[in-house]
Amino acid sequence: MKILVLNCGSSSIKYQLFNIETKEVLAKGGIEKIGLEDSFLKFNLPNGEKETIYAPIPEHTAGVRLIIDTLTSEKYGVVKSIAEIDAVGHRTVHGGEKFSASTLLTDEVLRDFVACNDLAPLHNPANMKGIEAVKAIAPDMPQVGVFDTAFHQTMPDYAYMYAIPYELYEKYGIRRYGFHGTSHRYVTKRVLEITGMSAEGSRIITCHVGNGGSISAVKDGKSVDTSMGLTPLEGLMMGTRSGDIDAGAIPFIMDKLGLDTHGLSDLLNKKSGVAAISGISMDMREVDAAAKEGNKRAILANTMYAYRIKKYIGAYAAAMGGVDVIAFAGGVGENQGSIREAALEGLEFIGVELDKEVNAKMRGEECVLSTPESKVKVLLIPTDEELMIASDTYEIVKGLK
């Protein structure tokens, strides 16, 4: 069975086509700058080289059509026709409290999904554009939504509630939802497979650390707490997001800078984080290079970034009564040993013993980073959200064929 996975942003579409039986990626690429004059499709060739097609892509339907035309083309195609694609799985960001698992996208489900737009105004409408594009091109194609928030719907109320008037939760759904759930679920699954642990009784801390980042406490195989909240702004310091900030600072900043709510949101989401502290970049590789050259603000950004990871690891170890495994994933978590080391430094008291030599050289492949004597196993697990989406889609649609 062949599954096409789509991740639609407001001006972009990432895709992968899987042979789900073998888990082979048949094709992958992405469209950028939808709606702009210089829009393009970039994709990988079988020999590893990249090809770019520049074409007018005014909206998402044209983008999805270009992807399918390329997948079926004589020159670049990997399938003969769209009929060889059995289903499409979508990354759908916010499912609110309605969706605790991946779901076949019926008209009723889509109405409930659209009702969550207020909770993710930048993401859900973009996801919906991709769904509608597929419907326009292939009306009978089964489509599945895999929700970023679903994995965290197992959090207990004392973990997801904010200490604000209860009516705000009842009326507007203001609570912690968490994100990166598909990644945290994939990493948890791999931890259990690699270690041979049973989900029951396990205590795992999954660290999806990158330009966007979140940490989750996973007990008995289920998410019991996570660092992101109502929106992806809460929690860790990120590339351009502030992460945790005193709520009292918000009206203070608005008054001082004369900002409205949109201006404040722009400041905290797009003009803060690593980029703001370092004054160099939101890319941790560039910041790390500057720090090694002695740039004080880059050193500060690195230290703050790692310190917040450490705080959440410590908090979640306390919340679960201990920890058995700490797993790193995401762009930074998978590739920057210096950040992993800094985040784990001082955690020997909970049983963490990092093999610094192994940690320093490992990038982007599954491995054990802790010493054999470490009471807490530290793992590097490259995340694969697309495979998780394809697998969920297969499980849901296989009974339809």
C-alpha positions as CSV (number, residue, x, y, z in Angstrom):
1,M,0.0,0.0,0.0
2,K,1.3,3.5,-0.9
3,I,0.6,6.4,1.4
4,L,1.2,10.0,0.6
5,V,1.9,12.2,3.6
6,L,1.3,15.9,3.4
7,N,2.3,18.6,5.9
8,C,0.7,21.9,4.7
9,G,1.8,25.3,6.0
10,S,0.4,28.6,5.1
11,S,2.8,29.0,2.1
12,S,4.4,25.5,2.0
13,I,3.7,21.8,1.5
14,K,6.1,19.1,2.6
15,Y,5.4,15.6,1.3
16,Q,6.7,12.0,1.4
17,L,5.4,9.0,-0.4
18,F,5.7,5.6,1.4
19,N,5.5,2.0,0.5
20,I,4.1,1.3,4.0
21,E,4.7,-2.5,3.9
22,T,8.5,-2.0,3.6
23,K,8.5,1.5,5.2
24,E,10.5,2.7,2.1
25,V,10.3,6.4,1.2
26,L,9.6,6.3,-2.5
27,A,9.7,10.1,-2.9
28,K,10.1,13.2,-0.8
29,G,10.2,17.0,-1.3
30,G,8.4,20.2,-0.7
31,I,6.8,23.3,-2.2
32,E,7.7,26.7,-0.9
33,K,6.5,30.3,-1.4
34,I,2.9,29.4,-2.4
35,G,1.2,32.5,-3.7
36,L,4.5,34.3,-4.6
37,E,6.1,34.8,-8.0
38,D,9.1,32.7,-7.2
39,S,7.3,29.6,-5.9
40,F,9.0,26.2,-6.5
41,L,9.0,22.5,-5.8
42,K,12.2,20.9,-4.6
43,F,12.5,17.1,-4.3
44,N,15.1,14.3,-4.0
45,L,16.1,12.2,-6.9
46,P,16.8,8.5,-6.4
47,N,20.6,9.2,-6.6
48,G,20.4,11.6,-3.7
49,E,20.6,14.7,-5.8
50,K,18.0,17.4,-5.5
51,E,15.9,18.8,-8.4
52,T,14.0,22.1,-8.4
53,I,11.0,23.0,-10.5
54,Y,10.0,26.6,-10.6
55,A,6.3,27.1,-11.5
56,P,3.4,29.4,-10.6
57,I,1.7,28.0,-7.5
58,P,-1.0,30.5,-6.6
59,E,-2.7,28.3,-4.0
60,H,-2.6,24.8,-2.3
61,T,-4.6,22.9,-4.9
62,A,-2.1,23.9,-7.6
63,G,0.7,22.8,-5.2
64,V,-0.8,19.4,-4.5
65,R,-1.5,18.9,-8.2
66,L,2.1,19.7,-9.1
67,I,3.3,17.2,-6.4
68,I,1.0,14.5,-7.9
69,D,2.0,15.4,-11.5
70,T,5.7,15.1,-10.5
71,L,5.1,11.8,-8.7
72,T,3.4,10.4,-11.8
73,S,5.6,12.0,-14.5
74,E,7.6,10.1,-17.0
75,K,10.8,11.9,-16.0
76,Y,10.6,11.9,-12.2
77,G,7.7,9.7,-11.4
78,V,7.7,6.8,-9.0
79,V,4.1,5.7,-9.7
80,K,2.2,5.5,-13.0
81,S,-0.9,7.3,-11.9
82,I,-2.7,8.7,-8.8
83,A,-4.7,5.4,-8.7
84,E,-1.6,3.8,-7.3
85,I,-1.7,6.0,-4.2
86,D,-4.1,4.4,-1.7
87,A,-4.5,7.2,0.8
88,V,-3.3,10.5,2.0
89,G,-2.3,11.2,5.6
90,H,-2.2,14.8,6.8
91,R,-0.4,16.4,9.7
92,T,-3.2,18.2,11.4
93,V,-2.0,20.4,14.2
94,H,-4.8,21.2,16.7
95,G,-7.6,18.8,17.5
96,G,-8.6,20.4,20.8
97,E,-10.3,18.0,23.2
98,K,-12.3,16.3,20.4
99,F,-9.5,14.1,18.9
100,S,-7.4,11.8,21.0
101,A,-6.3,9.6,18.1
102,S,-5.8,9.8,14.3
103,T,-9.0,9.9,12.4
104,L,-10.5,9.3,9.0
105,L,-11.4,12.7,7.7
106,T,-15.2,12.6,7.1
107,D,-17.3,15.7,6.6
108,E,-18.3,15.6,10.3
109,V,-14.7,15.3,11.5
110,L,-13.7,18.2,9.3
111,R,-16.4,20.4,10.8
112,D,-15.1,19.6,14.3
113,F,-11.5,20.2,13.0
114,V,-12.5,23.6,11.6
115,A,-14.1,24.5,15.0
116,C,-10.6,24.3,16.5
117,N,-9.3,27.1,14.2
118,D,-9.4,29.7,17.0
119,L,-6.9,27.5,18.9
120,A,-4.4,27.3,16.0
121,P,-5.2,30.2,13.6
122,L,-2.0,29.9,11.7
123,H,-1.9,26.1,11.4
124,N,-5.3,24.5,11.1
125,P,-6.6,26.6,8.2
126,A,-3.3,25.7,6.3
127,N,-3.8,22.0,7.1
128,M,-7.4,22.3,5.8
129,K,-6.2,23.8,2.5
130,G,-4.2,20.6,1.8
131,I,-7.2,18.4,2.7
132,E,-9.5,20.4,0.4
133,A,-6.9,20.3,-2.4
134,V,-6.8,16.5,-2.3
135,K,-10.6,16.4,-2.3
136,A,-10.7,18.6,-5.4
137,I,-8.1,16.5,-7.3
138,A,-9.2,13.0,-6.1
139,P,-12.6,13.1,-4.4
140,D,-12.7,9.4,-3.5
141,M,-9.2,9.4,-2.0
142,P,-9.3,8.3,1.7
143,Q,-7.7,11.0,3.9
144,V,-6.6,10.7,7.5
145,G,-5.8,13.4,10.0
146,V,-3.0,12.8,12.5
147,F,-3.2,15.4,15.2
148,D,-0.2,17.0,17.0
149,T,-2.3,17.4,20.1
150,A,-3.8,13.9,20.2
151,F,-0.9,12.1,22.2
152,H,-1.3,14.6,25.0
153,Q,-5.0,14.1,25.6
154,T,-4.0,11.5,28.3
155,M,-2.7,14.3,30.5
156,P,-4.6,14.5,33.9
157,D,-6.7,17.6,34.5
158,Y,-4.3,18.9,37.2
159,A,-1.5,19.0,34.6
160,Y,-3.4,20.6,31.7
161,M,-5.5,23.2,33.6
162,Y,-4.4,26.8,34.1
163,A,-5.1,28.5,37.4
164,I,-7.4,31.0,35.8
165,P,-11.2,31.4,36.1
166,Y,-12.7,28.0,35.4
167,E,-15.3,29.5,33.1
168,L,-12.5,30.3,30.6
169,Y,-11.8,26.6,30.2
170,E,-15.5,25.7,30.0
171,K,-16.4,28.5,27.5
172,Y,-13.2,28.8,25.4
173,G,-11.3,25.7,26.0
174,I,-8.3,27.5,27.5
175,R,-6.0,24.8,28.9
176,R,-2.7,23.1,28.0
177,Y,-2.9,21.0,24.9
178,G,0.7,20.4,24.0
179,F,2.2,19.8,20.5
180,H,4.8,17.7,18.7
181,G,2.6,14.8,19.9
182,T,3.3,12.6,16.8
183,S,7.0,13.0,17.4
184,H,6.8,12.3,21.1
185,R,4.6,9.2,20.3
186,Y,7.1,7.9,17.8
187,V,10.1,8.4,20.1
188,T,8.2,6.7,23.0
189,K,7.5,3.8,20.7
190,R,11.1,3.4,19.7
191,V,12.3,3.7,23.3
192,L,10.2,0.8,24.2
193,E,11.3,-1.2,21.2
194,I,15.0,-0.5,21.7
195,T,15.1,-1.1,25.4
196,G,12.6,-4.0,25.5
197,M,10.8,-2.2,28.4
198,S,7.1,-2.7,28.9
199,A,5.0,0.4,28.6
200,E,3.4,-0.4,32.0
201,G,5.6,1.0,34.7
202,S,7.9,2.9,32.3
203,R,9.0,6.5,33.0
204,I,10.3,8.3,29.9
205,I,11.2,11.9,29.2
206,T,11.1,12.7,25.5
207,C,12.9,15.8,24.4
208,H,11.9,17.1,20.9
209,V,14.5,19.9,20.7
210,G,15.0,22.1,17.7
211,N,13.9,25.5,16.3
212,G,10.6,24.6,17.9
213,G,10.9,22.4,21.0
214,S,8.9,20.6,23.6
215,I,9.5,18.1,26.4
216,S,7.0,15.4,27.5
217,A,6.7,13.2,30.6
218,V,5.5,9.8,29.4
219,K,4.4,7.4,32.1
220,D,3.1,3.9,31.3
221,G,3.5,4.8,27.6
222,K,1.1,7.8,27.9
223,S,1.8,11.5,28.0
224,V,1.1,12.9,31.5
225,D,2.6,16.4,31.0
226,T,4.2,18.4,28.3
227,S,5.9,21.8,28.1
228,M,3.9,23.5,25.3
229,G,0.5,24.8,26.3
230,L,-2.6,26.3,24.7
231,T,-0.2,27.4,21.9
232,P,3.3,26.3,20.9
233,L,4.7,29.4,22.6
234,E,4.9,28.0,26.2
235,G,7.8,26.0,27.5
236,L,11.3,25.8,26.2
237,M,13.3,28.7,24.7
238,M,13.1,28.2,21.0
239,G,14.5,29.6,17.8
240,T,12.3,32.7,17.7
241,R,9.8,32.0,20.5
242,S,10.3,33.2,24.0
243,G,9.0,30.1,25.8
244,D,8.0,30.6,29.4
245,I,7.5,34.2,30.4
246,D,5.9,35.9,33.4
247,A,2.4,36.7,32.4
248,G,2.7,40.0,34.2
249,A,5.5,41.0,31.8
250,I,3.0,40.9,28.9
251,P,0.9,44.1,29.7
252,F,4.2,45.8,30.9
253,I,5.8,45.1,27.4
254,M,2.6,46.2,25.6
255,D,2.5,49.5,27.5
256,K,6.2,50.2,27.0
257,L,6.3,49.4,23.3
258,G,2.7,50.5,22.4
259,L,1.8,47.1,21.1
260,D,-1.6,45.6,20.4
261,T,-2.2,41.9,20.8
262,H,-1.0,41.1,17.2
263,G,2.2,43.1,17.8
264,L,2.8,41.3,21.1
265,S,2.2,37.9,19.5
266,D,4.7,38.8,16.7
267,L,7.3,39.8,19.3
268,L,7.0,36.7,21.4
269,N,6.7,34.2,18.6
270,K,8.9,35.6,15.8
271,K,11.3,38.1,17.5
272,S,12.3,36.4,20.7
273,G,14.1,33.2,21.7
274,V,17.6,32.2,20.6
275,A,17.6,34.8,17.8
276,A,16.8,37.7,20.2
277,I,19.3,36.7,22.9
278,S,22.2,35.8,20.6
279,G,21.6,38.7,18.2
280,I,23.1,36.3,15.6
281,S,20.6,33.7,14.4
282,M,17.8,31.4,15.3
283,D,20.0,28.5,14.0
284,M,21.7,26.9,16.9
285,R,24.6,25.8,14.7
286,E,25.5,29.4,14.0
287,V,25.0,30.4,17.6
288,D,27.2,27.5,18.8
289,A,29.9,28.5,16.3
290,A,29.8,32.1,17.6
291,A,29.9,30.9,21.2
292,K,33.0,28.9,20.6
293,E,34.6,32.1,19.3
294,G,33.8,33.8,22.6
295,N,30.7,35.8,21.6
296,K,29.1,36.5,25.0
297,R,25.5,36.8,23.8
298,A,25.9,33.5,21.9
299,I,27.3,31.9,25.1
300,L,24.3,33.2,27.0
301,A,21.8,32.0,24.4
302,N,23.4,28.5,24.5
303,T,23.3,28.4,28.3
304,M,19.7,29.6,28.6
305,Y,18.6,27.1,25.9
306,A,20.2,24.1,27.7
307,Y,19.2,25.3,31.2
308,R,15.5,25.3,30.3
309,I,15.8,21.7,28.9
310,K,17.4,20.7,32.2
311,K,14.7,22.3,34.3
312,Y,11.9,20.5,32.5
313,I,13.8,17.2,32.7
314,G,14.2,17.7,36.5
315,A,10.5,18.7,36.9
316,Y,9.2,15.7,34.9
317,A,11.5,13.3,36.8
318,A,9.9,14.6,40.0
319,A,6.4,14.5,38.6
320,M,6.8,10.8,37.6
321,G,8.7,9.8,40.8
322,G,11.8,9.1,38.8
323,V,12.9,8.5,35.2
324,D,14.1,5.4,33.4
325,V,15.0,6.9,29.9
326,I,15.7,10.3,28.6
327,A,15.4,10.5,24.8
328,F,16.6,13.3,22.5
329,A,15.1,14.0,19.1
330,G,14.6,17.0,16.8
331,G,17.1,19.0,14.8
332,V,19.2,20.2,17.8
333,G,18.5,17.1,20.0
334,E,19.7,14.8,17.2
335,N,22.8,16.7,16.0
336,Q,24.3,18.9,18.7
337,G,26.1,16.9,21.4
338,S,27.2,20.1,23.2
339,I,23.6,21.1,23.9
340,R,22.7,17.5,25.1
341,E,25.8,17.5,27.4
342,A,25.0,20.9,28.8
343,A,21.3,20.0,29.4
344,L,22.3,16.8,31.3
345,E,25.1,18.3,33.3
346,G,24.4,18.1,37.0
347,L,21.7,15.4,36.7
348,E,23.9,12.7,38.1
349,F,21.8,12.9,41.3
350,I,18.9,11.3,39.5
351,G,21.1,8.6,37.9
352,V,22.3,10.2,34.7
353,E,25.8,9.3,33.5
354,L,26.5,10.6,30.0
355,D,29.3,9.0,28.0
356,K,30.7,12.3,26.8
357,E,33.0,10.7,24.2
358,V,30.1,8.9,22.5
359,N,27.8,11.9,22.9
360,A,30.3,14.3,21.3
361,K,30.5,12.3,18.0
362,M,27.0,11.0,17.6
363,R,24.7,12.8,15.1
364,G,21.4,11.8,13.6
365,E,21.4,8.0,14.3
366,E,19.9,5.9,17.0
367,C,22.3,5.2,19.8
368,V,22.8,5.0,23.5
369,L,24.5,8.1,24.9
370,S,24.8,7.0,28.5
371,T,27.4,4.8,30.1
372,P,26.7,1.1,30.9
373,E,26.6,2.1,34.6
374,S,24.1,4.9,34.2
375,K,20.8,4.2,36.1
376,V,19.0,6.4,33.6
377,K,19.4,5.4,30.0
378,V,20.0,8.3,27.6
379,L,19.1,7.7,24.0
380,L,19.4,9.6,20.7
381,I,16.4,8.7,18.5
382,P,15.9,10.6,15.2
383,T,12.2,11.3,15.0
384,D,10.1,10.2,12.0
385,E,6.8,12.0,12.2
386,E,6.1,11.2,8.6
387,L,6.4,7.5,9.1
388,M,4.1,7.7,12.1
389,I,1.5,9.6,10.0
390,A,1.8,7.0,7.2
391,S,1.5,4.1,9.7
392,D,-1.6,5.6,11.3
393,T,-3.1,6.2,7.9
394,Y,-2.5,2.6,6.9
395,E,-4.1,1.2,10.1
396,I,-7.2,3.3,9.5
397,V,-7.7,2.8,5.8
398,K,-6.6,-0.8,5.4
399,G,-10.1,-2.0,6.4
400,L,-11.6,0.2,3.7
401,K,-10.0,-1.5,0.8
